[in-house]
Amino acid sequence: MKKINEIALVGRPNVGKSSIFNCIVRARRAIVHQERGTTRDRITETVTFKDKRFILTDTGGYISGDKTRILKMVKGQIEKAIDDSDILLFICDAKAGPLPEDFELAAILRKSNKKIFLAVNKVDNENMRDGVVDFYQLGLDKPYPVSAAHDIGIDELLEDVTAGFSLAGPAADTALQLKVAIVGRPNAGKSSFVNYLLKEERVIVDETPGTTRDAIDTLLKEDGTEYILIDTAGLRHKRKLKEAADIYGMMRAKEAIKRSQVVLVLIDACAGLLADDLGILDMVIDEGKDCIVCVNKWDLVKGLAQDDYKENLYDRAKFLTKYPVIFTSTKTGYNVYNSLKLIREVTAASSQKVSTHRLNKLLDSLKRGGPFRPGKNKLKVNFMTQIKTNPPTFLMFIDGRRFVTEDHMNFIENALRRNFGFFGAPVKFEFRESKSKIGG
């Protein structure tokens, strides 16, 4: 099978790389903000343009010199994107004109021996086209005038960029792909976790909170399964957010949870389960996502058994008994790959469909105990059926909706989990009033 073509967007900060990326993929996947250096990691998306499929990668802004550790790592990510790509899409700013950093980066790109297309962004009207000729000085063939803000010139650019691409075959079978969001508070070790699984520095890792700002999708193939790993910005209470880019990063993290199947919630083992962790867990469960709790940085905990740590977690949040807890360390590699096995098991549990006959047989046995004991119960549950998987959702035909209590729901949910599993999946219920008994 022919390797799919890869295109990398490169350029200085604030030339509009992320805007062009979003324009091409037709979605706001990359954070766009005027703050210099908003994009730091490589962000990748598979795109189909006129029946031609390719992988598009957005990169951080190239800044001359190695002033900080973060900038060195951003530069490393740009260099890796250049190495991995077949075509380089060099983005410049029409309003600023060609600047020294553009000339410096153009020289670096020429040394790569890759095919280079020069796109001059922010050509928002006809009057600005005359200035585009100045970019011939970069020595990179003709410059393409484009405007991401007004979607001008993007299709013409892509026509030429993809001219030599083969037509896409049938779309890849995504049924075997598991989308896994990796979330947690800042510095819980999310990016290190992803990098360990991928065996490369795919996302930037630094002790500074807020290093990761985008939700970054990366494909991992392991044991016959494809995982889309989504590394996210650290989630924290809104009052702790100081920069606009951090707010957008939190929005992307929430979007990542929505589009995932399984969520790994990483907890810093040394810090323990904090209020922000509980808020994240509530968000994941409310969205109906399968959930695994990773107690990360376990190598730093001394003199405490895992069973005792779990009991402390359960004392803090009893609902965690419904979800698997795994202890991991990216420093030693302890249990990191075992999380993939757990992801498959949780997905399988959440995907199971229980027959209506088995459900109502269980329901009959429940009507004689717990909150359904005669003389104490005014609720009448006539019939139950499963209407959805991922998450498992059950429809109950009842008499007396106003009499449904939390005790009733917990009693039924516990029985479902005890008899059919669903470990790691949030169990959901829907109700419908029925004036007559439907089935037994």
C-alpha positions in Angstrom: 0.0 0.0 0.0 1.4 3.4 -1.0 2.3 5.6 2.0 0.0 8.5 2.4 1.6 11.9 1.6 2.5 14.1 4.6 2.5 18.0 4.4 3.9 20.2 7.2 3.1 23.8 7.7 6.1 25.8 8.9 6.8 29.5 9.4 7.4 32.2 12.0 4.9 32.8 14.9 1.7 34.7 14.0 1.9 34.3 10.2 -1.4 32.3 10.3 -0.2 28.7 10.2 -3.0 27.5 12.5 -5.6 29.5 10.7 -4.5 27.9 7.4 -4.5 24.5 9.1 -8.1 25.0 10.3 -9.1 26.3 6.9 -7.8 23.2 5.2 -9.3 20.7 7.6 -12.5 22.8 7.8 -12.6 22.8 11.6 -11.2 24.8 14.5 -8.8 22.1 15.5 -5.7 24.2 16.2 -5.8 27.1 18.6 -5.7 30.5 16.9 -4.7 33.5 19.0 -2.6 36.6 18.6 -0.3 35.6 21.5 3.2 34.7 20.1 4.0 30.9 20.4 0.4 29.7 21.0 1.1 26.5 19.0 4.0 24.5 20.5 3.4 20.8 19.6 2.8 19.2 16.2 -0.9 18.9 15.5 -1.9 16.4 12.8 -5.1 15.7 10.8 -5.9 13.5 7.9 -7.5 15.5 5.1 -9.2 14.6 1.8 -9.1 17.2 -0.9 -10.8 16.4 -4.2 -10.4 12.6 -3.6 -6.8 13.0 -2.6 -5.9 12.1 1.0 -3.0 13.4 2.9 -1.7 14.1 6.4 -1.5 17.7 7.4 0.7 18.8 10.3 0.7 22.2 12.0 3.9 23.2 13.9 5.0 25.8 16.4 6.3 29.2 15.2 10.0 29.2 14.3 11.9 31.7 16.4 15.6 32.4 15.7 18.0 31.5 18.5 17.6 29.1 21.4 16.5 31.5 24.2 14.5 29.1 26.5 14.1 25.4 27.0 10.6 25.5 25.6 11.8 27.3 22.4 14.5 24.6 21.9 11.8 21.9 22.2 9.5 23.7 19.8 12.4 24.0 17.3 13.0 20.2 17.7 9.3 19.5 16.9 9.6 21.7 13.8 12.7 19.8 12.7 11.0 16.5 13.2 8.0 17.6 11.2 10.3 18.6 8.4 12.1 15.2 8.4 8.8 13.3 8.5 7.0 15.2 5.7 7.1 14.8 2.0 6.1 18.4 1.2 6.7 21.6 3.2 4.2 24.4 3.1 6.1 27.6 4.1 3.8 30.3 5.4 4.8 34.0 5.4 2.9 37.2 6.3 2.0 39.6 3.5 1.5 42.5 6.0 4.9 42.1 7.6 6.8 41.4 4.4 9.8 39.1 4.2 11.7 39.3 7.5 15.2 38.0 8.5 13.6 35.0 10.2 11.8 34.1 7.0 15.2 34.1 5.1 16.8 32.0 7.9 14.0 29.5 7.8 13.9 29.4 4.0 17.6 28.4 4.0 16.9 25.6 6.5 14.0 24.3 4.3 16.1 24.3 1.2 18.7 22.1 2.9 15.9 19.5 3.5 15.7 18.7 -0.2 11.9 18.5 0.2 9.4 20.0 -2.2 8.5 23.5 -0.9 5.4 25.6 -1.6 5.5 29.2 -0.4 2.1 30.6 0.7 1.9 34.3 1.6 -1.0 34.7 4.0 -3.1 37.7 4.9 -3.6 38.9 1.3 -7.1 39.9 2.2 -7.8 42.1 -0.8 -6.6 42.8 -4.4 -4.5 45.8 -3.3 -2.2 43.6 -1.2 -1.3 41.3 -4.1 1.4 43.7 -5.4 3.5 43.2 -2.2 3.6 39.4 -2.8 6.3 39.8 -5.4 8.7 40.8 -2.6 8.7 37.2 -1.4 10.5 36.0 -4.5 13.6 37.2 -2.7 13.4 34.0 -0.5 14.4 32.0 -3.6 11.5 29.5 -3.3 9.8 29.7 -6.7 6.5 31.5 -7.0 4.6 32.7 -3.8 0.9 31.8 -3.6 -1.2 34.7 -2.3 -3.8 33.4 0.2 -6.1 34.6 3.0 -7.1 32.1 5.7 -9.4 34.7 7.2 -11.4 35.0 4.0 -10.7 31.5 2.5 -9.0 33.0 -0.5 -6.5 31.1 -2.6 -6.5 28.0 -0.4 -8.1 25.7 -3.0 -5.7 27.0 -5.8 -2.7 26.3 -3.5 -4.0 22.8 -2.7 -4.5 22.0 -6.4 -0.8 22.5 -7.0 0.4 20.9 -3.8 -1.6 17.7 -4.4 -1.1 17.6 -8.2 1.1 14.5 -8.0 -0.9 12.7 -5.3 -2.8 9.4 -6.1 -6.5 9.3 -5.8 -7.6 8.1 -2.4 -8.8 4.5 -2.1 -11.7 3.4 0.1 -11.6 5.3 3.4 -9.7 3.5 6.1 -11.8 1.3 8.3 -12.0 3.2 11.6 -14.2 0.6 13.3 -11.0 -0.8 15.0 -9.8 2.6 16.0 -10.2 3.5 19.7 -10.1 7.3 20.4 -8.5 7.8 23.8 -8.3 11.2 25.5 -5.6 11.6 28.1 -6.7 14.3 30.6 -5.8 15.6 34.0 -4.6 18.6 35.9 -1.4 20.4 34.7 1.8 18.4 35.3 0.0 15.1 35.9 2.3 13.6 33.3 0.0 13.4 30.3 2.5 14.3 27.6 5.2 12.0 29.1 2.6 9.2 29.1 1.8 9.7 25.3 5.5 10.0 24.5 6.3 6.7 26.3 3.6 4.9 24.4 4.8 6.3 21.1 8.5 5.7 21.9 9.3 9.3 20.8 9.2 12.9 21.9 5.9 13.5 20.0 4.7 16.2 22.4 6.7 18.7 24.4 7.3 17.8 28.0 8.3 20.5 30.5 7.7 21.2 34.2 6.1 24.5 33.4 2.2 24.2 33.8 0.3 24.8 30.6 3.1 23.6 28.2 0.5 21.6 26.2 -2.2 23.9 24.9 -3.9 22.0 22.0 -5.6 18.6 21.9 -3.0 16.6 19.9 -4.1 13.5 18.0 -1.5 10.8 17.4 -2.0 7.3 15.9 -0.6 4.3 17.8 -0.8 0.8 16.4 -0.3 -1.9 19.1 -1.4 -5.5 19.4 -3.6 -5.3 16.3 -5.5 -2.3 17.5 -5.3 1.3 16.4 -5.4 3.9 19.1 -5.9 7.6 18.4 -4.2 9.1 21.5 -5.4 12.6 22.3 -3.0 14.5 24.5 -4.7 17.5 26.1 -4.0 20.7 28.0 -4.2 20.5 31.7 -7.7 21.0 33.1 -8.2 23.2 36.1 -10.8 25.5 37.6 -11.6 28.6 35.5 -10.4 31.0 38.2 -6.9 29.5 37.8 -6.7 30.3 34.1 -4.6 33.4 33.4 -4.0 33.5 29.6 -6.5 33.4 26.8 -4.6 30.5 25.2 -5.0 28.5 28.4 -8.8 29.0 28.2 -8.8 27.8 24.6 -6.6 24.9 25.6 -9.2 23.9 28.2 -11.9 24.2 25.6 -10.0 21.9 23.3 -9.5 19.4 26.2 -13.3 19.3 26.8 -13.9 18.8 23.0 -11.3 16.0 23.1 -13.4 14.3 25.9 -16.5 14.6 23.8 -15.0 13.0 20.7 -13.2 10.2 22.5 -14.5 6.7 23.4 -12.3 6.1 26.5 -10.8 8.7 28.8 -7.6 8.1 30.8 -7.7 10.5 33.8 -4.2 10.9 35.1 -3.8 11.8 38.8 -0.5 12.8 40.3 0.3 10.1 42.8 2.1 12.4 45.2 -0.6 15.1 45.2 -3.5 12.6 45.6 -7.1 13.1 44.5 -7.8 16.9 44.5 -10.9 18.9 43.9 -9.9 19.6 40.3 -9.4 15.9 39.7 -13.0 15.2 41.0 -14.3 17.9 38.6 -12.5 16.3 35.7 -13.9 12.9 36.6 -17.5 14.3 36.9 -17.1 15.9 33.5 -16.0 12.6 31.9 -18.8 10.6 33.4 -21.4 13.2 32.6 -20.3 13.0 29.0 -21.0 9.2 29.1 -17.4 8.2 28.4 -15.6 5.1 29.5 -13.2 6.0 32.2 -9.9 4.7 33.6 -8.1 6.3 36.5 -4.3 6.3 36.1 -2.4 7.1 39.3 0.7 8.4 37.6 4.2 9.0 38.9 3.9 6.0 41.2 7.7 5.6 41.3 7.7 8.7 43.6 5.4 7.2 46.3 7.3 5.3 49.0 5.9 3.2 51.8 2.3 2.9 50.7 0.7 -0.2 49.2 -1.5 0.2 46.1 -4.5 -1.4 47.9 -4.2 1.2 50.7 -3.9 4.0 48.1 -7.1 2.7 46.4 -9.0 2.6 49.6 -8.0 6.3 50.2 -9.4 7.1 46.7 -12.6 5.3 47.5 -13.0 7.1 50.8 -12.7 10.4 48.9 -14.9 9.3 46.0 -17.0 6.2 46.4 -18.1 6.2 42.8 -14.6 5.3 41.7 -15.3 1.7 42.7 -17.1 1.5 39.4 -14.0 2.4 37.4 -10.6 0.7 37.0 -7.6 2.2 38.8 -4.2 1.5 37.4 -0.8 2.7 38.9 1.7 3.9 36.3 5.1 5.5 36.0 6.5 7.0 32.7 9.9 7.3 34.3 10.2 3.5 34.8 7.6 2.4 32.3 5.7 0.6 35.0 2.2 -0.4 33.8 2.1 2.2 31.0 1.5 -0.4 28.2 -0.9 -2.4 30.5 -3.2 0.6 30.2 -3.8 -0.3 26.5 -5.0 -3.7 27.5 -7.3 -2.1 30.1 -8.6 0.3 27.4 -9.6 -2.7 25.2 -11.3 -4.4 28.2 -13.3 -1.4 29.2 -14.4 -0.7 25.6 -15.5 -4.3 25.3 -17.5 -4.0 28.5 -19.2 -0.8 27.4 -20.0 -2.2 23.9 -21.9 -5.3 25.2 -25.6 -5.6 24.5 -27.7 -7.5 27.0 -30.8 -9.2 25.7 -34.2 -7.9 26.9 -35.1 -11.3 28.2 -32.1 -11.4 30.5 -32.7 -7.9 31.7 -36.3 -8.5 32.6 -35.4 -11.8 34.3 -33.0 -9.8 36.5 -35.6 -7.1 37.0 -38.1 -9.7 38.3 -35.6 -10.7 41.0 -35.0 -7.1 42.0 -38.6 -6.4 42.6 -38.5 -8.4 45.8 -35.6 -6.6 47.5 -33.8 -3.4 48.4 -35.9 -0.2 47.8 -38.4 -2.4 45.9 -39.5 -4.3 49.0 -43.3 -4.5 49.3 -44.8 -1.9 51.6 -42.0 0.6 51.2 -42.0 1.1 47.4 -44.5 3.2 45.3 -42.5 2.9 42.1 -43.5 0.1 39.7 -40.9 -0.9 37.0 -42.8 -2.9 34.3 -40.2 -3.5 31.7 -36.5 -2.8 30.8 -34.5 -2.9 27.6 -31.1 -1.7 26.5 -31.3 1.0 23.8 -27.7 1.9 23.4 -24.1 0.9 24.0 -21.1 3.1 24.6 -22.3 4.1 27.2 -24.7 1.3 28.1 -28.1 3.0 28.3 -31.4 1.3 29.5 -35.0 2.4 28.9 -37.4 1.5 31.7 -41.2 1.6 31.4 -42.5 2.6 34.8 -45.6 3.7 36.8 -44.8 6.6 39.1 -41.9 8.6 37.7 -42.1 11.0 40.6 -41.3 8.1 43.0 -37.9 7.3 41.4 -35.1 7.8 43.9 -31.4 7.6 43.9 -31.7 4.4 45.9 -33.7 2.8 43.1 -31.2 3.7 40.5 -28.2 2.6 42.5 -29.8 -0.7 43.3 -30.5 -1.4 39.7 -27.2 -0.2 38.5 -25.3 -2.3 41.0 -27.2 -5.3 39.9 -26.5 -4.7 36.3 -22.8 -4.3 37.0 -22.7 -7.4 39.3 -24.4 -9.5 36.6 -23.1 -8.1 33.3 -19.9 -6.2 34.1 -19.8 -2.7 32.6 -16.7 -2.0 34.7 -15.3 1.3 33.6 -18.5 2.4 31.8 -21.0 4.9 33.1 -24.5 3.3 33.1 -27.3 5.6 32.0 -31.1 5.3 32.4 -34.1 6.7 30.6 -37.7 6.5 31.7 -41.1 6.3 30.1 -44.4 6.2 31.9 -46.6 3.3 31.2 -50.2 2.9 32.6 -50.3 -0.8 31.9 -47.7 -3.5 32.4 -45.6 -4.3 29.4 -44.2 -7.8 29.6 -42.8 -9.3 32.8 
